[in-house]
Amino acid sequence: MEKQNYYQPEIECASREQIREWQSEGLVKTVRHAYENSPYYRKKMDEHGVKPEDIKGVDDLHKLPFISKDDLREAYPYGLLCKPLSECVRIQSTSGTTGKRVIAFYTQHDIDAWDDGCARAIVAAGGTKDDVVHVSYGYGLFTGGAGLNGGSHKLGSLTLPMSSGSTDRQIQFMQDLGSTILCCTPSYAAYLGETVVEKGLQDTIKLKAGIFGAEAWSEEMRHDIEKKLGIKAYDIYGLTELEGPGVSYECCEQRGMHICEDQFIAEIINPNTGEVLPDGEKGELVFTSVNKEAFPMIRYRTRDICVLSHEKCSCGRTHVRMAKPMGRSDDMLIIKGVNVFPSQIETVLIDNGYSPNYQLIVDRVNNSDTLDINVEMNQETFSDTLGEISTREKTLVNALKGFLGIYARVHLVEPKSIPRSEGKAVRIIDKRKLY
């Protein structure tokens, strides 16, 4: 195993007893803080029949009500704010594609804690103050750019605040300034890799690692990116509602992402009943922040489906690990009664030699669900005859049916005919929502 350094070893390698003590102290303080300073939280707890004095530690967490994105929209913009605006130094926001935007508020204390989480992620990916961190996440209201930018500054690395887009300029700066760690969405990393290979520039860039998040991606996509960019690709997780990227991150072992347990308590619940599930059970991820001032989240339902593991990690970190989310309960497609995640389809496509550039079109015809998948060919396969293309489509249809258990029509389309994404990829067009 490679030598593993830590950014905050006294926290990242703390005993389980110490972590639990931090969490219990933080939970008690956070619940009282939210109850006393947020009318929305106070009403929510009163309706649930729980008072701050009922919460004495982590064992009492289950007594508290859940918070969802619906609550954030209902309380918009200030209902969940627990500090005066005069003490807040920043807001960040989600994209707002499904209703009102979610706005998160930060005090300087909150920003410092967020930066620490992102700095831990960079160090876990092999970063030091001698690295050049190339941040191609979007800046502005989106948390991606701000989070990794802050973490890189905290570590003392040279930071390139590139933001997304202008791919030729991205590659030029990689070459000219010797970027060593790339931070962006996995779909944009795949696009950068594709461009680097097409231009024959693999030997001109010095990247050694990538830190990718903000959307689901498969292990097959990871390997494809690693091959094209010549790097080791690391996963990072976060939500604007919690703070942004840096809530959890992969270490060198890459057997799950370590959650910053000094900042958050994680639970896995049955998404239908709300029942807390034991370690190793698959379910919906729920987070409670234990040291946030301006915008604490208490039992926030992320909708991400994954598994938690307290099994000891050989990297030396003691914080619980979460598996790569297989998808979101609200992004999961139910087609003919079968649960389908885009990452499952991506796995089949990459296993059969196709790029991760695809689009799913779901419709309902004569009261029956249909699934069409547009898949880009590469330059070599595009030169095949129509008969060969038809054969390839049938092969993919069979592979998908064997993996998913449902029939999908596959359409192999011209190279680069599916719009590229410089942020989160738009994978799904669900026409059923129009009816």
C-alpha positions in Angstrom: 0.0 0.0 0.0 1.2 3.5 -0.8 2.2 5.8 2.0 -0.9 7.5 3.3 -0.7 11.0 4.8 -3.4 12.8 6.7 -4.5 16.4 6.8 -5.8 16.3 10.4 -4.7 12.9 11.8 -5.9 13.7 15.3 -9.4 13.9 13.9 -9.3 11.5 10.9 -7.7 8.7 13.0 -9.5 9.3 16.3 -10.9 6.4 18.3 -14.5 5.4 17.8 -15.2 6.4 21.4 -13.8 9.9 20.8 -15.9 10.3 17.6 -19.0 9.2 19.4 -18.3 11.7 22.2 -17.8 14.5 19.6 -21.1 13.6 17.9 -23.1 13.4 21.1 -21.9 16.8 22.3 -22.4 18.3 18.9 -25.9 16.8 18.5 -27.2 18.2 21.9 -25.8 21.6 21.1 -27.2 21.6 17.5 -30.7 20.5 18.5 -30.9 23.3 21.1 -29.5 25.8 18.7 -32.0 24.9 16.0 -34.9 24.9 18.4 -34.2 28.2 19.9 -33.3 30.1 16.7 -35.4 28.6 13.9 -39.2 28.9 14.1 -39.5 26.2 11.5 -37.3 23.7 13.4 -39.2 24.5 16.6 -42.6 23.9 15.0 -41.3 20.7 13.4 -40.0 19.3 16.8 -43.1 20.4 18.7 -45.4 18.6 16.2 -43.2 15.5 16.6 -43.4 15.8 20.4 -39.7 16.2 21.1 -37.9 18.9 23.1 -34.1 19.7 23.2 -33.9 18.3 26.7 -35.0 14.9 25.3 -31.8 14.6 23.3 -28.8 13.6 25.4 -26.6 12.0 22.8 -26.4 10.0 19.6 -28.7 7.2 21.0 -31.6 9.7 21.0 -31.2 10.7 17.4 -34.1 8.5 16.3 -36.5 10.7 18.4 -36.0 13.6 16.0 -38.1 14.2 12.9 -36.6 14.0 9.4 -36.0 17.0 7.2 -36.4 16.8 3.4 -35.9 19.0 0.4 -39.6 19.8 0.6 -39.0 21.3 4.1 -36.2 23.4 2.6 -38.5 24.7 -0.1 -41.3 25.4 2.3 -39.0 27.3 4.7 -37.3 29.2 1.8 -35.4 31.5 2.2 -34.9 32.1 5.9 -37.0 29.6 7.8 -34.1 27.2 8.7 -31.6 30.0 9.3 -30.2 29.8 12.8 -27.9 32.8 12.9 -28.5 36.5 12.2 -27.7 37.5 8.6 -25.1 39.9 10.1 -23.1 36.8 11.2 -23.4 35.0 7.8 -20.6 35.5 5.3 -21.8 33.5 2.2 -24.7 31.7 0.6 -24.5 28.8 -1.9 -27.4 27.4 -3.8 -28.6 24.4 -5.8 -29.5 24.6 -9.5 -33.2 24.8 -8.8 -34.3 22.5 -11.6 -37.3 21.2 -9.7 -38.9 24.1 -8.0 -37.5 26.7 -5.7 -33.8 26.8 -5.2 -32.3 25.5 -2.0 -30.2 28.2 -0.3 -27.6 27.3 2.3 -26.1 30.0 4.6 -22.6 29.9 6.1 -20.8 31.7 8.9 -17.0 31.9 8.8 -16.9 28.9 11.2 -18.9 26.9 8.7 -16.7 27.9 5.8 -13.6 26.9 7.8 -15.1 23.4 8.6 -16.1 23.0 4.9 -12.6 23.9 3.8 -11.1 21.3 6.2 -13.3 18.5 4.7 -12.1 19.4 1.2 -8.5 19.6 2.3 -8.8 16.1 3.8 -10.1 14.9 0.4 -7.2 16.4 -1.5 -4.6 14.9 0.9 -6.4 11.5 0.7 -5.9 11.7 -3.1 -2.2 12.2 -2.6 -2.2 16.0 -2.6 0.3 18.2 -0.8 1.1 21.9 -0.8 3.5 21.3 -3.7 0.6 20.2 -6.0 -1.2 22.3 -8.6 -4.9 21.8 -8.1 -6.9 22.4 -11.2 -10.6 23.2 -10.2 -13.0 22.7 -13.1 -16.1 22.6 -11.1 -18.5 25.5 -11.7 -18.0 28.6 -9.5 -20.7 31.0 -8.3 -23.7 29.6 -6.5 -22.7 26.0 -7.2 -20.7 24.5 -4.3 -18.3 22.5 -6.3 -15.8 25.2 -7.3 -16.0 27.0 -4.0 -15.4 23.8 -1.9 -12.4 22.4 -3.7 -11.0 25.9 -4.1 -11.2 26.5 -0.3 -9.7 23.1 0.5 -6.8 23.7 -1.9 -6.1 27.1 -0.3 -6.3 25.5 3.2 -3.7 22.9 2.2 -1.5 25.6 0.6 -1.5 24.1 -2.9 -1.3 26.4 -6.0 -5.0 26.6 -7.0 -6.2 27.2 -10.6 -9.8 28.4 -10.4 -10.7 27.4 -13.9 -14.4 26.8 -13.5 -16.1 24.7 -16.2 -16.1 25.2 -20.0 -13.5 26.4 -22.4 -12.0 23.0 -22.8 -9.1 24.1 -25.0 -8.1 26.6 -22.4 -8.4 24.0 -19.7 -5.9 21.7 -21.5 -3.6 24.6 -22.3 -3.4 25.5 -18.6 -2.8 21.9 -17.7 0.2 21.9 -20.0 1.6 25.3 -19.2 1.2 25.3 -15.4 1.7 21.6 -14.8 -1.7 20.8 -13.2 -1.3 17.6 -11.1 -4.8 17.2 -9.5 -8.0 17.7 -11.5 -11.3 18.5 -9.7 -14.6 18.4 -11.7 -17.6 16.3 -12.4 -16.9 12.8 -13.8 -18.8 13.5 -17.0 -16.6 16.6 -17.7 -13.5 14.6 -16.8 -14.6 12.0 -19.4 -15.0 14.8 -21.9 -11.6 16.2 -21.1 -10.0 12.7 -21.4 -11.7 12.2 -24.7 -10.4 15.5 -26.0 -6.8 14.9 -24.7 -6.8 11.5 -26.5 -8.2 12.9 -29.7 -5.5 15.6 -29.8 -2.8 13.1 -28.9 -1.8 15.2 -25.8 -1.5 12.4 -23.2 2.3 12.9 -22.9 2.0 16.7 -22.4 0.0 16.8 -19.2 1.2 16.0 -15.7 -2.0 15.0 -13.9 -1.6 12.3 -11.3 -5.0 12.3 -9.6 -8.6 13.5 -10.1 -11.3 14.2 -7.5 -14.7 13.8 -9.1 -18.2 14.2 -7.7 -21.6 16.0 -8.0 -23.2 13.1 -10.0 -23.4 9.3 -9.9 -20.7 7.5 -11.9 -19.8 3.8 -12.3 -16.5 2.0 -11.7 -16.3 1.3 -15.4 -16.5 5.1 -16.0 -13.7 5.6 -13.4 -11.4 3.1 -15.2 -12.2 4.8 -18.6 -11.2 8.2 -17.2 -8.1 6.9 -15.5 -6.9 5.3 -18.8 -7.5 8.4 -20.9 -6.0 10.9 -18.4 -3.3 8.7 -16.9 -4.5 9.3 -13.4 -6.0 7.7 -10.3 -9.6 8.9 -9.9 -11.1 9.5 -6.5 -14.7 10.0 -5.5 -15.9 12.9 -3.3 -19.4 13.4 -2.0 -21.4 16.3 -0.7 -24.7 18.2 -0.9 -25.3 22.0 -0.9 -27.8 21.4 1.9 -25.1 20.0 4.1 -22.2 22.3 3.0 -21.0 21.0 -0.4 -18.3 18.6 -1.5 -16.1 17.2 1.3 -18.8 15.6 3.4 -17.0 12.3 2.5 -14.1 11.3 0.3 -12.1 8.3 -0.9 -8.7 7.3 0.5 -6.0 5.3 -1.3 -7.9 2.0 -0.5 -11.0 3.2 -2.5 -13.3 0.9 -0.7 -15.9 3.6 0.1 -15.8 7.3 1.1 -14.8 8.3 4.7 -17.5 10.5 6.2 -16.3 13.5 8.2 -17.8 12.2 11.4 -16.6 15.1 13.5 -19.0 17.2 11.4 -21.8 14.8 10.5 -23.7 11.8 11.8 -24.8 9.3 9.1 -27.7 6.9 9.1 -29.2 4.5 6.6 -33.0 4.2 6.6 -35.6 2.3 4.8 -36.8 5.0 2.3 -40.4 3.8 2.5 -40.8 3.4 6.3 -38.1 5.6 7.8 -36.8 2.7 9.9 -33.1 2.9 10.8 -31.2 0.0 9.2 -28.2 -1.8 10.6 -24.6 -1.6 9.3 -24.2 -3.1 5.9 -27.9 -2.8 4.9 -28.7 -0.9 1.7 -31.0 2.1 2.0 -31.4 5.9 2.0 -28.6 8.0 3.4 -29.5 10.5 6.2 -27.2 13.2 7.6 -27.2 15.3 10.7 -24.7 18.1 11.1 -23.2 18.5 14.5 -21.1 21.7 14.3 -22.8 24.0 11.8 -23.9 27.4 12.9 -25.9 29.1 10.2 -27.8 26.3 8.5 -27.7 23.1 10.5 -29.4 20.0 9.0 -31.0 17.6 11.4 -31.8 14.1 10.0 -31.7 15.3 6.4 -32.9 12.8 3.9 -30.5 12.9 1.0 -32.4 10.4 -1.3 -29.1 8.8 -2.1 -29.1 5.0 -1.9 -26.0 3.4 -0.5 -24.5 1.3 2.3 -22.4 2.3 5.4 -19.5 0.3 6.8 -17.6 0.6 10.1 -15.2 -2.1 9.1 -11.6 -1.0 9.8 -9.9 0.6 6.9 -6.2 -0.2 6.3 -5.5 3.5 5.4 -5.7 4.2 9.2 -8.7 6.5 9.1 -11.4 5.5 11.6 -14.4 7.4 10.2 -17.2 5.4 8.8 -17.3 4.8 5.1 -20.2 5.1 2.7 -20.3 3.1 -0.6 -20.6 5.0 -3.8 -24.3 5.9 -4.2 -25.9 3.6 -6.7 -28.4 6.4 -7.5 -31.0 8.5 -5.9 -34.4 7.3 -4.8 -36.0 10.3 -6.5 -33.8 9.8 -9.7 -34.5 6.1 -9.8 -36.6 5.1 -12.8 -39.4 2.6 -12.3 -39.9 1.0 -15.7 -42.5 -1.8 -16.0 -42.2 -2.2 -12.2 -38.4 -2.6 -12.3 -36.1 -0.2 -10.5 -33.5 1.1 -12.9 -30.6 3.4 -12.2 -28.6 5.2 -15.0 -25.4 3.9 -13.5 -26.5 0.3 -14.2 -27.0 1.1 -17.8 -23.6 2.9 -17.9 -21.9 -0.2 -16.6 -23.3 -2.4 -19.4 -22.3 0.2 -22.1 -18.7 0.5 -20.9 -18.4 -3.2 -20.5 -19.3 -3.6 -24.1 -16.8 -1.0 -25.3 -18.9 2.1 -25.6 -18.2 5.6 -24.2 -20.3 6.9 -21.2 -22.0 9.3 -23.6 -25.6 8.2 -23.7 -29.2 9.4 -23.1 -32.3 7.6 -21.8 -35.7 8.4 -23.1 -38.6 7.0 -21.1 -42.1 7.2 -22.5 -45.5 5.5 -22.1 -47.3 4.0 -25.1 -50.7 2.3 -24.8 -50.3 2.4 -21.0 -47.0 0.5 -21.2 -43.6 2.0 -20.3 -40.9 2.2 -23.0 -37.2 2.8 -22.7 -35.0 4.0 -25.6 -31.3 4.4 -25.2 -29.2 6.5 -27.5 -25.6 5.5 -27.4 -22.7 7.2 -29.2 -20.4 5.1 -31.4 -16.7 5.9 -31.6 -15.0 6.8 -34.9 -14.0 3.2 -35.6 -17.4 1.6 -35.1 -19.1 4.4 -36.9 -17.5 3.3 -40.2 -19.3 -0.1 -40.0 -22.1 -1.0 -42.4 -25.7 -0.6 -41.4 -26.0 -4.4 -41.0 -23.1 -4.4 -38.6 -24.5 -1.5 -36.6 -27.8 -3.4 -36.4 -26.0 -6.4 -35.0 -24.2 -4.3 -32.4 -27.5 -2.8 -31.3 -29.1 -6.3 -30.9 -26.0 -7.3 -28.8 -26.5 -4.3 -26.5 -30.3 -5.0 -26.3 -29.5 -8.6 -25.0 -26.8 -7.4 -22.6 -29.1 -4.8 -21.1 -32.0 -7.2 -20.8 -29.8 -9.7 -19.1 -28.5 -7.1 -16.6 -31.7 -5.1 -16.0 -34.4 -7.7 -16.6 -36.3 -5.4 -19.0 -36.3 -4.7 -22.8 -34.8 -1.4 -24.0 -34.5 -0.2 -27.6 -31.0 0.7 -28.4 -30.0 3.3 -31.0 -26.3 3.7 -31.9 -25.8 7.3 -33.0 -23.0 9.3 -34.6 -20.0 10.3 -32.6 -20.5 13.5 -30.6 -24.1 13.8 -31.6 -25.2 13.7 -27.9 -24.7 17.1 -26.3 -21.6 17.2 -24.0 -21.9 18.5 -20.5 -19.4 20.7 -18.7 -21.4 20.4 -15.5 -23.8 17.6 -14.5 -24.7 15.4 -17.4 -28.4 15.3 -18.5 -28.9 11.6 -18.8 -32.7 11.2 -18.6 -35.6 12.5 -20.6 -38.8 11.1 -18.9 -41.7 12.0 -21.2 -44.2 10.3 -18.8 -44.0 13.4 -16.6 -45.7 15.4 -19.3 -48.9 13.3 -19.2 
